[in-house]
Amino acid sequence: MKPTRQSSRDAGRFRIAPTASCMAALVFETGCTRAPSFNVLGSFFPSWILCGVIGILLAFGARILFVRANLEKELSPLILVYPSLAAFFTFATWLLFFS
């Protein structure tokens, strides 16, 4: 069999794909211009760490309230409930203070 040659039209298609993917990557990188951080005694910390700590503390506080109100026995998979509560409080704190 004789090897077939690509036409110039087919070769152009292969060059468009890498160019389009590079352009798409550049479009999506525009959101990374500024890191949300705050100044603590001259040192900048990412704000997501603060939101995560606050979310974990609020989930711990919710656990204390559930135990005192005897509601913890009603929560079925505790290994899913408390991490979900911590994530909820973390994201809510982020939206409240940094959105």
WOLINNOR-V905834 format. One record per residue. N is the residue number from 1. RES is the residue in one small letter. PHI is phi in whole degrees, -180 to 180 (none if undefined). BURIAL is I if it has 24 or more other C-alpha atoms within 12 Angstrom, else O. Layout:
<<N & RES & PHI & BURIAL> <N & RES & PHI & BURIAL>>
This chain:
<<1 & m & none & O> <2 & k & -93 & O> <3 & p & -65 & O> <4 & t & -90 & O> <5 & r & -99 & O> <6 & q & -80 & O> <7 & s & -76 & O> <8 & s & -65 & O> <9 & r & -69 & O> <10 & d & -69 & O> <11 & a & -66 & O> <12 & g & -66 & O> <13 & r & -66 & O> <14 & f & -71 & O> <15 & r & -82 & O> <16 & i & -72 & O> <17 & a & -61 & O> <18 & p & -66 & O> <19 & t & -65 & O> <20 & a & -66 & O> <21 & s & -68 & O> <22 & c & -66 & O> <23 & m & -66 & O> <24 & a & -64 & O> <25 & a & -64 & O> <26 & l & -66 & O> <27 & v & -65 & O> <28 & f & -77 & O> <29 & e & -80 & O> <30 & t & -68 & O> <31 & g & -77 & O> <32 & c & -99 & O> <33 & t & -80 & O> <34 & r & -132 & O> <35 & a & -88 & O> <36 & p & -72 & O> <37 & s & -141 & O> <38 & f & -134 & O> <39 & n & -93 & O> <40 & v & -126 & O> <41 & l & 53 & O> <42 & g & 86 & O> <43 & s & -115 & O> <44 & f & -94 & O> <45 & f & -117 & O> <46 & p & -67 & O> <47 & s & -72 & I> <48 & w & -67 & I> <49 & i & -67 & O> <50 & l & -62 & I> <51 & c & -64 & I> <52 & g & -65 & I> <53 & v & -65 & O> <54 & i & -64 & I> <55 & g & -63 & I> <56 & i & -67 & I> <57 & l & -65 & O> <58 & l & -68 & I> <59 & a & -67 & I> <60 & f & -65 & O> <61 & g & -64 & O> <62 & a & -66 & I> <63 & r & -63 & I> <64 & i & -61 & O> <65 & l & -65 & O> <66 & f & -64 & O> <67 & v & -68 & O> <68 & r & -67 & O> <69 & a & -91 & O> <70 & n & 57 & O> <71 & l & -100 & O> <72 & e & -66 & O> <73 & k & -69 & O> <74 & e & -82 & O> <75 & l & -82 & O> <76 & s & -75 & O> <77 & p & -94 & O> <78 & l & -61 & O> <79 & i & -68 & O> <80 & l & -101 & O> <81 & v & -68 & O> <82 & y & -72 & I> <83 & p & -63 & O> <84 & s & -67 & O> <85 & l & -64 & I> <86 & a & -64 & I> <87 & a & -65 & I> <88 & f & -60 & I> <89 & f & -66 & I> <90 & t & -63 & I> <91 & f & -68 & I> <92 & a & -66 & O> <93 & t & -64 & I> <94 & w & -60 & I> <95 & l & -68 & O> <96 & l & -68 & O> <97 & f & -103 & O> <98 & f & -123 & O> <99 & s & -92 & O>>
